């Protein structure tokens, strides 16, 4: 797919960001990697993948200056990522690719493959990577694994909102958002039966996506990527060390 629109989240959770401090930058999006800011790398990958309109959500003054330098649109942050995505989608329209400014290794082919593999009837699509795929590409990396009946999975910070119906997932996302580092709490949102299936590892990834989609009134789909590094974002200092090693190598 070419000619898509893209939204990049570069907000702040408030307080001192340990990753930004570790990287010697005023904001995580401004950490330099391979001679470019993380934000510039993400924007460049989206452009190379075919994005014709890109907006970045951030209220940080230095990030806003970088947004201007990169020649993309700047949007103010809302209260939390989910509401920021809704504001961005309402501004840009759909279909819309959503990613984050700390997706430091993002490659055009990852985005292109994701869009090509997205089911035609899906309202919302999420990219994931299997644990074996991730660990083969980045041995020793520490990720947050969603442990399910069909394996351990990691999110890849790439989402596709195919149409306006996809916005129905935002309210559900707000609930999940608060539990993003506690997968069992995320499963609890699905209800007692689904929670029991999760605890006993009888809940599959696509079953979970279908249930979440039904709760949100959308058709949700999962796309599995063959690119293990797609799951590596810069969420902690060790991640920054890892991506620096990969880029240097």
Biotite code that builds the C-alpha atoms (Angstrom):
import biotite.structure as struc

atoms = struc.array([
    struc.Atom([0.000, 0.000, 0.000], chain_id="A", res_id=1, res_name="UNK", atom_name="CA", element="C"),
    struc.Atom([1.250, 3.491, -0.815], chain_id="A", res_id=2, res_name="UNK", atom_name="CA", element="C"),
    struc.Atom([-0.135, 6.938, -0.100], chain_id="A", res_id=3, res_name="UNK", atom_name="CA", element="C"),
    struc.Atom([-1.120, 6.176, 3.485], chain_id="A", res_id=4, res_name="UNK", atom_name="CA", element="C"),
    struc.Atom([-1.206, 8.632, 6.387], chain_id="A", res_id=5, res_name="UNK", atom_name="CA", element="C"),
    struc.Atom([0.825, 8.108, 9.548], chain_id="A", res_id=6, res_name="UNK", atom_name="CA", element="C"),
    struc.Atom([0.713, 9.264, 13.145], chain_id="A", res_id=7, res_name="UNK", atom_name="CA", element="C"),
    struc.Atom([3.776, 9.165, 15.426], chain_id="A", res_id=8, res_name="UNK", atom_name="CA", element="C"),
    struc.Atom([3.357, 9.337, 19.199], chain_id="A", res_id=9, res_name="UNK", atom_name="CA", element="C"),
    struc.Atom([6.093, 11.360, 20.890], chain_id="A", res_id=10, res_name="UNK", atom_name="CA", element="C"),
    struc.Atom([4.361, 12.371, 24.087], chain_id="A", res_id=11, res_name="UNK", atom_name="CA", element="C"),
    struc.Atom([5.626, 12.426, 27.638], chain_id="A", res_id=12, res_name="UNK", atom_name="CA", element="C"),
    struc.Atom([4.372, 10.735, 30.802], chain_id="A", res_id=13, res_name="UNK", atom_name="CA", element="C"),
    struc.Atom([5.709, 13.599, 32.896], chain_id="A", res_id=14, res_name="UNK", atom_name="CA", element="C"),
    struc.Atom([8.719, 13.839, 35.207], chain_id="A", res_id=15, res_name="UNK", atom_name="CA", element="C"),
    struc.Atom([12.258, 12.875, 34.294], chain_id="A", res_id=16, res_name="UNK", atom_name="CA", element="C"),
    struc.Atom([12.481, 10.244, 31.568], chain_id="A", res_id=17, res_name="UNK", atom_name="CA", element="C"),
    struc.Atom([15.343, 7.904, 32.560], chain_id="A", res_id=18, res_name="UNK", atom_name="CA", element="C"),
    struc.Atom([15.914, 6.875, 28.948], chain_id="A", res_id=19, res_name="UNK", atom_name="CA", element="C"),
    struc.Atom([16.197, 10.485, 27.755], chain_id="A", res_id=20, res_name="UNK", atom_name="CA", element="C"),
    struc.Atom([18.555, 11.252, 30.629], chain_id="A", res_id=21, res_name="UNK", atom_name="CA", element="C"),
    struc.Atom([20.628, 8.176, 29.831], chain_id="A", res_id=22, res_name="UNK", atom_name="CA", element="C"),
    struc.Atom([20.737, 9.190, 26.177], chain_id="A", res_id=23, res_name="UNK", atom_name="CA", element="C"),
    struc.Atom([21.762, 12.759, 26.981], chain_id="A", res_id=24, res_name="UNK", atom_name="CA", element="C"),
    struc.Atom([18.690, 14.352, 25.413], chain_id="A", res_id=25, res_name="UNK", atom_name="CA", element="C"),
    struc.Atom([15.875, 16.609, 26.557], chain_id="A", res_id=26, res_name="UNK", atom_name="CA", element="C"),
    struc.Atom([13.309, 14.085, 25.308], chain_id="A", res_id=27, res_name="UNK", atom_name="CA", element="C"),
    struc.Atom([13.517, 10.440, 24.257], chain_id="A", res_id=28, res_name="UNK", atom_name="CA", element="C"),
    struc.Atom([12.513, 11.315, 20.695], chain_id="A", res_id=29, res_name="UNK", atom_name="CA", element="C"),
    struc.Atom([15.587, 13.551, 20.449], chain_id="A", res_id=30, res_name="UNK", atom_name="CA", element="C"),
    struc.Atom([18.167, 10.895, 21.372], chain_id="A", res_id=31, res_name="UNK", atom_name="CA", element="C"),
    struc.Atom([20.649, 10.609, 18.520], chain_id="A", res_id=32, res_name="UNK", atom_name="CA", element="C"),
    struc.Atom([21.268, 7.252, 16.903], chain_id="A", res_id=33, res_name="UNK", atom_name="CA", element="C"),
    struc.Atom([23.460, 6.831, 13.842], chain_id="A", res_id=34, res_name="UNK", atom_name="CA", element="C"),
    struc.Atom([23.631, 10.614, 13.411], chain_id="A", res_id=35, res_name="UNK", atom_name="CA", element="C"),
    struc.Atom([19.858, 11.158, 13.510], chain_id="A", res_id=36, res_name="UNK", atom_name="CA", element="C"),
    struc.Atom([17.272, 11.688, 16.211], chain_id="A", res_id=37, res_name="UNK", atom_name="CA", element="C"),
    struc.Atom([15.000, 8.743, 16.937], chain_id="A", res_id=38, res_name="UNK", atom_name="CA", element="C"),
    struc.Atom([12.091, 10.797, 15.633], chain_id="A", res_id=39, res_name="UNK", atom_name="CA", element="C"),
    struc.Atom([13.917, 11.528, 12.364], chain_id="A", res_id=40, res_name="UNK", atom_name="CA", element="C"),
    struc.Atom([14.603, 7.818, 11.872], chain_id="A", res_id=41, res_name="UNK", atom_name="CA", element="C"),
    struc.Atom([10.927, 6.942, 12.340], chain_id="A", res_id=42, res_name="UNK", atom_name="CA", element="C"),
    struc.Atom([9.704, 9.723, 10.048], chain_id="A", res_id=43, res_name="UNK", atom_name="CA", element="C"),
    struc.Atom([12.255, 8.708, 7.409], chain_id="A", res_id=44, res_name="UNK", atom_name="CA", element="C"),
    struc.Atom([11.136, 5.070, 7.517], chain_id="A", res_id=45, res_name="UNK", atom_name="CA", element="C"),
    struc.Atom([7.470, 6.039, 7.165], chain_id="A", res_id=46, res_name="UNK", atom_name="CA", element="C"),
    struc.Atom([8.227, 8.292, 4.205], chain_id="A", res_id=47, res_name="UNK", atom_name="CA", element="C"),
    struc.Atom([10.266, 5.573, 2.516], chain_id="A", res_id=48, res_name="UNK", atom_name="CA", element="C"),
    struc.Atom([7.374, 3.140, 3.061], chain_id="A", res_id=49, res_name="UNK", atom_name="CA", element="C"),
    struc.Atom([5.030, 5.458, 1.158], chain_id="A", res_id=50, res_name="UNK", atom_name="CA", element="C"),
    struc.Atom([3.471, 7.772, 3.742], chain_id="A", res_id=51, res_name="UNK", atom_name="CA", element="C"),
    struc.Atom([2.258, 10.968, 2.084], chain_id="A", res_id=52, res_name="UNK", atom_name="CA", element="C"),
    struc.Atom([1.131, 12.743, 5.236], chain_id="A", res_id=53, res_name="UNK", atom_name="CA", element="C"),
    struc.Atom([2.745, 12.381, 8.658], chain_id="A", res_id=54, res_name="UNK", atom_name="CA", element="C"),
    struc.Atom([1.831, 14.022, 11.953], chain_id="A", res_id=55, res_name="UNK", atom_name="CA", element="C"),
    struc.Atom([3.691, 13.817, 15.251], chain_id="A", res_id=56, res_name="UNK", atom_name="CA", element="C"),
    struc.Atom([1.988, 14.218, 18.606], chain_id="A", res_id=57, res_name="UNK", atom_name="CA", element="C"),
    struc.Atom([4.098, 16.093, 21.167], chain_id="A", res_id=58, res_name="UNK", atom_name="CA", element="C"),
    struc.Atom([3.808, 19.194, 23.296], chain_id="A", res_id=59, res_name="UNK", atom_name="CA", element="C"),
    struc.Atom([7.525, 19.298, 24.159], chain_id="A", res_id=60, res_name="UNK", atom_name="CA", element="C"),
    struc.Atom([9.045, 22.532, 22.732], chain_id="A", res_id=61, res_name="UNK", atom_name="CA", element="C"),
    struc.Atom([12.295, 20.936, 21.532], chain_id="A", res_id=62, res_name="UNK", atom_name="CA", element="C"),
    struc.Atom([10.448, 18.057, 19.933], chain_id="A", res_id=63, res_name="UNK", atom_name="CA", element="C"),
    struc.Atom([8.148, 20.558, 18.245], chain_id="A", res_id=64, res_name="UNK", atom_name="CA", element="C"),
    struc.Atom([11.225, 22.257, 16.801], chain_id="A", res_id=65, res_name="UNK", atom_name="CA", element="C"),
    struc.Atom([12.426, 18.912, 15.447], chain_id="A", res_id=66, res_name="UNK", atom_name="CA", element="C"),
    struc.Atom([8.981, 18.285, 13.948], chain_id="A", res_id=67, res_name="UNK", atom_name="CA", element="C"),
    struc.Atom([9.226, 21.575, 12.080], chain_id="A", res_id=68, res_name="UNK", atom_name="CA", element="C"),
    struc.Atom([12.745, 20.706, 10.882], chain_id="A", res_id=69, res_name="UNK", atom_name="CA", element="C"),
    struc.Atom([11.492, 17.396, 9.540], chain_id="A", res_id=70, res_name="UNK", atom_name="CA", element="C"),
    struc.Atom([8.682, 19.082, 7.636], chain_id="A", res_id=71, res_name="UNK", atom_name="CA", element="C"),
    struc.Atom([5.799, 17.138, 9.176], chain_id="A", res_id=72, res_name="UNK", atom_name="CA", element="C"),
    struc.Atom([2.718, 18.218, 11.101], chain_id="A", res_id=73, res_name="UNK", atom_name="CA", element="C"),
    struc.Atom([2.688, 18.847, 14.843], chain_id="A", res_id=74, res_name="UNK", atom_name="CA", element="C"),
    struc.Atom([-0.278, 17.941, 17.035], chain_id="A", res_id=75, res_name="UNK", atom_name="CA", element="C"),
    struc.Atom([-0.750, 18.641, 20.735], chain_id="A", res_id=76, res_name="UNK", atom_name="CA", element="C"),
    struc.Atom([-0.849, 15.791, 23.225], chain_id="A", res_id=77, res_name="UNK", atom_name="CA", element="C"),
    struc.Atom([-4.116, 14.694, 24.728], chain_id="A", res_id=78, res_name="UNK", atom_name="CA", element="C"),
    struc.Atom([-4.478, 12.941, 28.107], chain_id="A", res_id=79, res_name="UNK", atom_name="CA", element="C"),
    struc.Atom([-2.715, 9.662, 27.380], chain_id="A", res_id=80, res_name="UNK", atom_name="CA", element="C"),
    struc.Atom([-1.772, 7.853, 24.167], chain_id="A", res_id=81, res_name="UNK", atom_name="CA", element="C"),
    struc.Atom([-5.255, 6.536, 23.392], chain_id="A", res_id=82, res_name="UNK", atom_name="CA", element="C"),
    struc.Atom([-6.896, 9.959, 23.364], chain_id="A", res_id=83, res_name="UNK", atom_name="CA", element="C"),
    struc.Atom([-3.914, 11.339, 21.449], chain_id="A", res_id=84, res_name="UNK", atom_name="CA", element="C"),
    struc.Atom([-4.476, 8.714, 18.780], chain_id="A", res_id=85, res_name="UNK", atom_name="CA", element="C"),
    struc.Atom([-8.170, 9.603, 18.614], chain_id="A", res_id=86, res_name="UNK", atom_name="CA", element="C"),
    struc.Atom([-7.307, 13.292, 18.192], chain_id="A", res_id=87, res_name="UNK", atom_name="CA", element="C"),
    struc.Atom([-4.765, 12.429, 15.522], chain_id="A", res_id=88, res_name="UNK", atom_name="CA", element="C"),
    struc.Atom([-7.166, 10.161, 13.648], chain_id="A", res_id=89, res_name="UNK", atom_name="CA", element="C"),
    struc.Atom([-9.869, 12.803, 13.722], chain_id="A", res_id=90, res_name="UNK", atom_name="CA", element="C"),
    struc.Atom([-7.376, 15.327, 12.323], chain_id="A", res_id=91, res_name="UNK", atom_name="CA", element="C"),
    struc.Atom([-5.780, 13.129, 9.651], chain_id="A", res_id=92, res_name="UNK", atom_name="CA", element="C"),
    struc.Atom([-8.602, 10.726, 8.887], chain_id="A", res_id=93, res_name="UNK", atom_name="CA", element="C"),
    struc.Atom([-8.327, 7.036, 8.060], chain_id="A", res_id=94, res_name="UNK", atom_name="CA", element="C"),
    struc.Atom([-6.750, 4.763, 6.924], chain_id="A", res_id=95, res_name="UNK", atom_name="CA", element="C"),
    struc.Atom([-3.975, 5.560, 9.349], chain_id="A", res_id=96, res_name="UNK", atom_name="CA", element="C"),
    struc.Atom([-0.741, 3.888, 10.448], chain_id="A", res_id=97, res_name="UNK", atom_name="CA", element="C"),
    struc.Atom([0.179, 4.584, 14.077], chain_id="A", res_id=98, res_name="UNK", atom_name="CA", element="C"),
    struc.Atom([3.620, 4.099, 15.620], chain_id="A", res_id=99, res_name="UNK", atom_name="CA", element="C"),
    struc.Atom([5.901, 5.640, 18.255], chain_id="A", res_id=100, res_name="UNK", atom_name="CA", element="C"),
    struc.Atom([8.936, 7.915, 18.176], chain_id="A", res_id=101, res_name="UNK", atom_name="CA", element="C"),
    struc.Atom([11.030, 5.381, 20.092], chain_id="A", res_id=102, res_name="UNK", atom_name="CA", element="C"),
    struc.Atom([10.645, 2.740, 17.347], chain_id="A", res_id=103, res_name="UNK", atom_name="CA", element="C"),
    struc.Atom([14.313, 3.389, 16.645], chain_id="A", res_id=104, res_name="UNK", atom_name="CA", element="C"),
    struc.Atom([15.002, 0.536, 14.224], chain_id="A", res_id=105, res_name="UNK", atom_name="CA", element="C"),
    struc.Atom([11.826, 0.935, 12.153], chain_id="A", res_id=106, res_name="UNK", atom_name="CA", element="C"),
    struc.Atom([12.361, -0.080, 8.522], chain_id="A", res_id=107, res_name="UNK", atom_name="CA", element="C"),
    struc.Atom([10.200, 0.717, 5.458], chain_id="A", res_id=108, res_name="UNK", atom_name="CA", element="C"),
    struc.Atom([9.875, -2.969, 4.591], chain_id="A", res_id=109, res_name="UNK", atom_name="CA", element="C"),
    struc.Atom([8.404, -3.725, 8.021], chain_id="A", res_id=110, res_name="UNK", atom_name="CA", element="C"),
    struc.Atom([5.649, -1.176, 7.416], chain_id="A", res_id=111, res_name="UNK", atom_name="CA", element="C"),
    struc.Atom([5.057, -2.324, 3.836], chain_id="A", res_id=112, res_name="UNK", atom_name="CA", element="C"),
    struc.Atom([4.837, -5.987, 4.858], chain_id="A", res_id=113, res_name="UNK", atom_name="CA", element="C"),
    struc.Atom([2.464, -5.117, 7.717], chain_id="A", res_id=114, res_name="UNK", atom_name="CA", element="C"),
    struc.Atom([0.109, -3.279, 5.380], chain_id="A", res_id=115, res_name="UNK", atom_name="CA", element="C"),
    struc.Atom([0.312, -5.997, 2.732], chain_id="A", res_id=116, res_name="UNK", atom_name="CA", element="C"),
    struc.Atom([-0.548, -8.696, 5.292], chain_id="A", res_id=117, res_name="UNK", atom_name="CA", element="C"),
    struc.Atom([-3.443, -6.767, 6.854], chain_id="A", res_id=118, res_name="UNK", atom_name="CA", element="C"),
    struc.Atom([-6.772, -8.530, 6.125], chain_id="A", res_id=119, res_name="UNK", atom_name="CA", element="C"),
    struc.Atom([-9.003, -6.541, 3.795], chain_id="A", res_id=120, res_name="UNK", atom_name="CA", element="C"),
    struc.Atom([-11.985, -6.809, 6.165], chain_id="A", res_id=121, res_name="UNK", atom_name="CA", element="C"),
    struc.Atom([-10.164, -5.665, 9.328], chain_id="A", res_id=122, res_name="UNK", atom_name="CA", element="C"),
    struc.Atom([-11.043, -2.372, 11.002], chain_id="A", res_id=123, res_name="UNK", atom_name="CA", element="C"),
    struc.Atom([-8.008, -2.463, 13.313], chain_id="A", res_id=124, res_name="UNK", atom_name="CA", element="C"),
    struc.Atom([-4.774, -4.396, 12.875], chain_id="A", res_id=125, res_name="UNK", atom_name="CA", element="C"),
    struc.Atom([-1.906, -4.897, 15.342], chain_id="A", res_id=126, res_name="UNK", atom_name="CA", element="C"),
    struc.Atom([1.601, -6.117, 14.512], chain_id="A", res_id=127, res_name="UNK", atom_name="CA", element="C"),
    struc.Atom([3.198, -8.716, 16.793], chain_id="A", res_id=128, res_name="UNK", atom_name="CA", element="C"),
    struc.Atom([6.301, -10.910, 16.813], chain_id="A", res_id=129, res_name="UNK", atom_name="CA", element="C"),
    struc.Atom([6.736, -14.418, 18.182], chain_id="A", res_id=130, res_name="UNK", atom_name="CA", element="C"),
    struc.Atom([9.279, -14.847, 20.966], chain_id="A", res_id=131, res_name="UNK", atom_name="CA", element="C"),
    struc.Atom([11.478, -17.171, 18.894], chain_id="A", res_id=132, res_name="UNK", atom_name="CA", element="C"),
    struc.Atom([11.578, -14.587, 16.096], chain_id="A", res_id=133, res_name="UNK", atom_name="CA", element="C"),
    struc.Atom([12.536, -11.785, 18.477], chain_id="A", res_id=134, res_name="UNK", atom_name="CA", element="C"),
    struc.Atom([15.190, -13.753, 20.334], chain_id="A", res_id=135, res_name="UNK", atom_name="CA", element="C"),
    struc.Atom([16.746, -14.963, 17.087], chain_id="A", res_id=136, res_name="UNK", atom_name="CA", element="C"),
    struc.Atom([17.150, -11.360, 15.937], chain_id="A", res_id=137, res_name="UNK", atom_name="CA", element="C"),
    struc.Atom([18.140, -9.886, 19.317], chain_id="A", res_id=138, res_name="UNK", atom_name="CA", element="C"),
    struc.Atom([19.463, -12.574, 21.684], chain_id="A", res_id=139, res_name="UNK", atom_name="CA", element="C"),
    struc.Atom([19.180, -11.626, 25.341], chain_id="A", res_id=140, res_name="UNK", atom_name="CA", element="C"),
    struc.Atom([16.736, -8.773, 24.817], chain_id="A", res_id=141, res_name="UNK", atom_name="CA", element="C"),
    struc.Atom([14.215, -8.273, 27.619], chain_id="A", res_id=142, res_name="UNK", atom_name="CA", element="C"),
    struc.Atom([10.667, -7.743, 26.352], chain_id="A", res_id=143, res_name="UNK", atom_name="CA", element="C"),
    struc.Atom([7.233, -7.836, 27.952], chain_id="A", res_id=144, res_name="UNK", atom_name="CA", element="C"),
    struc.Atom([5.776, -11.132, 26.734], chain_id="A", res_id=145, res_name="UNK", atom_name="CA", element="C"),
    struc.Atom([2.102, -11.885, 26.335], chain_id="A", res_id=146, res_name="UNK", atom_name="CA", element="C"),
    struc.Atom([2.075, -15.594, 27.217], chain_id="A", res_id=147, res_name="UNK", atom_name="CA", element="C"),
    struc.Atom([-0.730, -17.408, 25.434], chain_id="A", res_id=148, res_name="UNK", atom_name="CA", element="C"),
    struc.Atom([-1.740, -20.874, 24.307], chain_id="A", res_id=149, res_name="UNK", atom_name="CA", element="C"),
    struc.Atom([-0.067, -20.420, 20.935], chain_id="A", res_id=150, res_name="UNK", atom_name="CA", element="C"),
    struc.Atom([3.206, -19.045, 22.293], chain_id="A", res_id=151, res_name="UNK", atom_name="CA", element="C"),
    struc.Atom([4.782, -15.925, 23.753], chain_id="A", res_id=152, res_name="UNK", atom_name="CA", element="C"),
    struc.Atom([4.267, -12.707, 21.837], chain_id="A", res_id=153, res_name="UNK", atom_name="CA", element="C"),
    struc.Atom([5.623, -9.169, 21.825], chain_id="A", res_id=154, res_name="UNK", atom_name="CA", element="C"),
    struc.Atom([3.920, -6.089, 20.436], chain_id="A", res_id=155, res_name="UNK", atom_name="CA", element="C"),
    struc.Atom([5.713, -4.159, 17.691], chain_id="A", res_id=156, res_name="UNK", atom_name="CA", element="C"),
    struc.Atom([4.341, -0.615, 18.122], chain_id="A", res_id=157, res_name="UNK", atom_name="CA", element="C"),
    struc.Atom([2.659, -0.647, 14.725], chain_id="A", res_id=158, res_name="UNK", atom_name="CA", element="C"),
    struc.Atom([-1.102, -0.284, 14.406], chain_id="A", res_id=159, res_name="UNK", atom_name="CA", element="C"),
    struc.Atom([-3.415, 0.223, 11.440], chain_id="A", res_id=160, res_name="UNK", atom_name="CA", element="C"),
    struc.Atom([-6.784, 1.959, 11.653], chain_id="A", res_id=161, res_name="UNK", atom_name="CA", element="C"),
    struc.Atom([-8.510, 1.082, 8.405], chain_id="A", res_id=162, res_name="UNK", atom_name="CA", element="C"),
    struc.Atom([-11.636, 3.227, 8.731], chain_id="A", res_id=163, res_name="UNK", atom_name="CA", element="C"),
    struc.Atom([-13.633, 5.414, 11.092], chain_id="A", res_id=164, res_name="UNK", atom_name="CA", element="C"),
    struc.Atom([-15.153, 2.363, 12.795], chain_id="A", res_id=165, res_name="UNK", atom_name="CA", element="C"),
    struc.Atom([-11.676, 1.708, 14.178], chain_id="A", res_id=166, res_name="UNK", atom_name="CA", element="C"),
    struc.Atom([-12.075, 4.656, 16.522], chain_id="A", res_id=167, res_name="UNK", atom_name="CA", element="C"),
    struc.Atom([-14.438, 2.490, 18.554], chain_id="A", res_id=168, res_name="UNK", atom_name="CA", element="C"),
    struc.Atom([-11.407, 0.720, 19.950], chain_id="A", res_id=169, res_name="UNK", atom_name="CA", element="C"),
    struc.Atom([-10.138, 3.882, 21.684], chain_id="A", res_id=170, res_name="UNK", atom_name="CA", element="C"),
    struc.Atom([-12.366, 3.601, 24.760], chain_id="A", res_id=171, res_name="UNK", atom_name="CA", element="C"),
    struc.Atom([-11.333, -0.006, 25.264], chain_id="A", res_id=172, res_name="UNK", atom_name="CA", element="C"),
    struc.Atom([-7.694, 0.957, 24.702], chain_id="A", res_id=173, res_name="UNK", atom_name="CA", element="C"),
    struc.Atom([-7.964, 3.497, 27.519], chain_id="A", res_id=174, res_name="UNK", atom_name="CA", element="C"),
    struc.Atom([-8.743, 0.663, 29.909], chain_id="A", res_id=175, res_name="UNK", atom_name="CA", element="C"),
    struc.Atom([-5.980, -1.554, 28.573], chain_id="A", res_id=176, res_name="UNK", atom_name="CA", element="C"),
    struc.Atom([-3.509, 1.342, 28.506], chain_id="A", res_id=177, res_name="UNK", atom_name="CA", element="C"),
    struc.Atom([-3.239, 1.477, 32.282], chain_id="A", res_id=178, res_name="UNK", atom_name="CA", element="C"),
    struc.Atom([-2.254, -2.201, 32.391], chain_id="A", res_id=179, res_name="UNK", atom_name="CA", element="C"),
    struc.Atom([0.211, -2.321, 29.499], chain_id="A", res_id=180, res_name="UNK", atom_name="CA", element="C"),
    struc.Atom([2.986, -3.849, 31.610], chain_id="A", res_id=181, res_name="UNK", atom_name="CA", element="C"),
    struc.Atom([0.698, -6.401, 33.300], chain_id="A", res_id=182, res_name="UNK", atom_name="CA", element="C"),
    struc.Atom([-0.627, -8.748, 30.625], chain_id="A", res_id=183, res_name="UNK", atom_name="CA", element="C"),
    struc.Atom([-2.801, -10.718, 33.054], chain_id="A", res_id=184, res_name="UNK", atom_name="CA", element="C"),
    struc.Atom([-4.639, -7.510, 33.985], chain_id="A", res_id=185, res_name="UNK", atom_name="CA", element="C"),
    struc.Atom([-5.141, -6.822, 30.292], chain_id="A", res_id=186, res_name="UNK", atom_name="CA", element="C"),
    struc.Atom([-6.659, -10.278, 29.947], chain_id="A", res_id=187, res_name="UNK", atom_name="CA", element="C"),
    struc.Atom([-8.946, -9.563, 32.901], chain_id="A", res_id=188, res_name="UNK", atom_name="CA", element="C"),
    struc.Atom([-10.638, -6.841, 30.880], chain_id="A", res_id=189, res_name="UNK", atom_name="CA", element="C"),
    struc.Atom([-11.877, -9.595, 28.582], chain_id="A", res_id=190, res_name="UNK", atom_name="CA", element="C"),
    struc.Atom([-13.988, -11.034, 31.378], chain_id="A", res_id=191, res_name="UNK", atom_name="CA", element="C"),
    struc.Atom([-13.751, -13.939, 33.886], chain_id="A", res_id=192, res_name="UNK", atom_name="CA", element="C"),
    struc.Atom([-13.974, -16.739, 31.323], chain_id="A", res_id=193, res_name="UNK", atom_name="CA", element="C"),
    struc.Atom([-11.282, -15.219, 29.151], chain_id="A", res_id=194, res_name="UNK", atom_name="CA", element="C"),
    struc.Atom([-9.140, -14.541, 32.224], chain_id="A", res_id=195, res_name="UNK", atom_name="CA", element="C"),
    struc.Atom([-9.394, -18.197, 33.218], chain_id="A", res_id=196, res_name="UNK", atom_name="CA", element="C"),
    struc.Atom([-8.414, -19.264, 29.716], chain_id="A", res_id=197, res_name="UNK", atom_name="CA", element="C"),
    struc.Atom([-5.446, -16.861, 29.891], chain_id="A", res_id=198, res_name="UNK", atom_name="CA", element="C"),
    struc.Atom([-4.264, -18.135, 33.285], chain_id="A", res_id=199, res_name="UNK", atom_name="CA", element="C"),
    struc.Atom([-4.463, -21.742, 32.106], chain_id="A", res_id=200, res_name="UNK", atom_name="CA", element="C"),
    struc.Atom([-2.802, -20.809, 28.807], chain_id="A", res_id=201, res_name="UNK", atom_name="CA", element="C"),
    struc.Atom([-5.792, -21.875, 26.769], chain_id="A", res_id=202, res_name="UNK", atom_name="CA", element="C"),
    struc.Atom([-6.319, -18.396, 25.305], chain_id="A", res_id=203, res_name="UNK", atom_name="CA", element="C"),
    struc.Atom([-4.840, -17.911, 21.838], chain_id="A", res_id=204, res_name="UNK", atom_name="CA", element="C"),
    struc.Atom([-3.616, -14.624, 20.432], chain_id="A", res_id=205, res_name="UNK", atom_name="CA", element="C"),
    struc.Atom([-6.186, -14.385, 17.664], chain_id="A", res_id=206, res_name="UNK", atom_name="CA", element="C"),
    struc.Atom([-8.967, -15.438, 20.026], chain_id="A", res_id=207, res_name="UNK", atom_name="CA", element="C"),
    struc.Atom([-7.972, -12.586, 22.332], chain_id="A", res_id=208, res_name="UNK", atom_name="CA", element="C"),
    struc.Atom([-7.915, -10.111, 19.438], chain_id="A", res_id=209, res_name="UNK", atom_name="CA", element="C"),
    struc.Atom([-11.342, -11.242, 18.234], chain_id="A", res_id=210, res_name="UNK", atom_name="CA", element="C"),
    struc.Atom([-12.765, -10.869, 21.755], chain_id="A", res_id=211, res_name="UNK", atom_name="CA", element="C"),
    struc.Atom([-11.268, -7.407, 22.174], chain_id="A", res_id=212, res_name="UNK", atom_name="CA", element="C"),
    struc.Atom([-12.622, -6.415, 18.804], chain_id="A", res_id=213, res_name="UNK", atom_name="CA", element="C"),
    struc.Atom([-16.090, -7.648, 19.719], chain_id="A", res_id=214, res_name="UNK", atom_name="CA", element="C"),
    struc.Atom([-15.994, -5.687, 22.980], chain_id="A", res_id=215, res_name="UNK", atom_name="CA", element="C"),
    struc.Atom([-15.050, -2.553, 21.040], chain_id="A", res_id=216, res_name="UNK", atom_name="CA", element="C"),
    struc.Atom([-17.510, -3.178, 18.219], chain_id="A", res_id=217, res_name="UNK", atom_name="CA", element="C"),
    struc.Atom([-14.803, -3.550, 15.579], chain_id="A", res_id=218, res_name="UNK", atom_name="CA", element="C"),
    struc.Atom([-13.229, -6.309, 13.527], chain_id="A", res_id=219, res_name="UNK", atom_name="CA", element="C"),
    struc.Atom([-9.719, -6.656, 14.953], chain_id="A", res_id=220, res_name="UNK", atom_name="CA", element="C"),
    struc.Atom([-6.912, -8.653, 13.368], chain_id="A", res_id=221, res_name="UNK", atom_name="CA", element="C"),
    struc.Atom([-3.386, -9.721, 14.275], chain_id="A", res_id=222, res_name="UNK", atom_name="CA", element="C"),
    struc.Atom([-0.479, -9.700, 11.841], chain_id="A", res_id=223, res_name="UNK", atom_name="CA", element="C"),
    struc.Atom([2.657, -11.641, 12.747], chain_id="A", res_id=224, res_name="UNK", atom_name="CA", element="C"),
    struc.Atom([5.888, -10.115, 11.490], chain_id="A", res_id=225, res_name="UNK", atom_name="CA", element="C"),
    struc.Atom([8.918, -12.134, 10.364], chain_id="A", res_id=226, res_name="UNK", atom_name="CA", element="C"),
    struc.Atom([11.170, -9.271, 11.501], chain_id="A", res_id=227, res_name="UNK", atom_name="CA", element="C"),
    struc.Atom([12.206, -9.871, 15.114], chain_id="A", res_id=228, res_name="UNK", atom_name="CA", element="C"),
    struc.Atom([13.768, -6.426, 15.543], chain_id="A", res_id=229, res_name="UNK", atom_name="CA", element="C"),
    struc.Atom([10.359, -4.868, 14.897], chain_id="A", res_id=230, res_name="UNK", atom_name="CA", element="C"),
    struc.Atom([9.533, -5.554, 18.549], chain_id="A", res_id=231, res_name="UNK", atom_name="CA", element="C"),
    struc.Atom([12.519, -3.582, 19.862], chain_id="A", res_id=232, res_name="UNK", atom_name="CA", element="C"),
    struc.Atom([11.632, -0.082, 21.016], chain_id="A", res_id=233, res_name="UNK", atom_name="CA", element="C"),
    struc.Atom([13.639, 2.163, 23.317], chain_id="A", res_id=234, res_name="UNK", atom_name="CA", element="C"),
    struc.Atom([11.704, 1.728, 26.532], chain_id="A", res_id=235, res_name="UNK", atom_name="CA", element="C"),
    struc.Atom([14.643, 1.502, 28.947], chain_id="A", res_id=236, res_name="UNK", atom_name="CA", element="C"),
    struc.Atom([18.401, 2.260, 28.956], chain_id="A", res_id=237, res_name="UNK", atom_name="CA", element="C"),
    struc.Atom([19.260, -1.341, 28.059], chain_id="A", res_id=238, res_name="UNK", atom_name="CA", element="C"),
    struc.Atom([17.140, -0.980, 24.907], chain_id="A", res_id=239, res_name="UNK", atom_name="CA", element="C"),
    struc.Atom([19.136, 2.093, 23.911], chain_id="A", res_id=240, res_name="UNK", atom_name="CA", element="C"),
    struc.Atom([22.368, 0.161, 24.377], chain_id="A", res_id=241, res_name="UNK", atom_name="CA", element="C"),
    struc.Atom([20.959, -2.620, 22.200], chain_id="A", res_id=242, res_name="UNK", atom_name="CA", element="C"),
    struc.Atom([19.855, -0.420, 19.306], chain_id="A", res_id=243, res_name="UNK", atom_name="CA", element="C"),
    struc.Atom([23.164, 1.438, 19.393], chain_id="A", res_id=244, res_name="UNK", atom_name="CA", element="C"),
    struc.Atom([24.992, -1.863, 19.066], chain_id="A", res_id=245, res_name="UNK", atom_name="CA", element="C"),
    struc.Atom([22.749, -2.960, 16.200], chain_id="A", res_id=246, res_name="UNK", atom_name="CA", element="C"),
    struc.Atom([23.126, 0.306, 14.289], chain_id="A", res_id=247, res_name="UNK", atom_name="CA", element="C"),
    struc.Atom([26.896, 0.424, 14.897], chain_id="A", res_id=248, res_name="UNK", atom_name="CA", element="C"),
    struc.Atom([27.235, -3.172, 13.743], chain_id="A", res_id=249, res_name="UNK", atom_name="CA", element="C"),
])
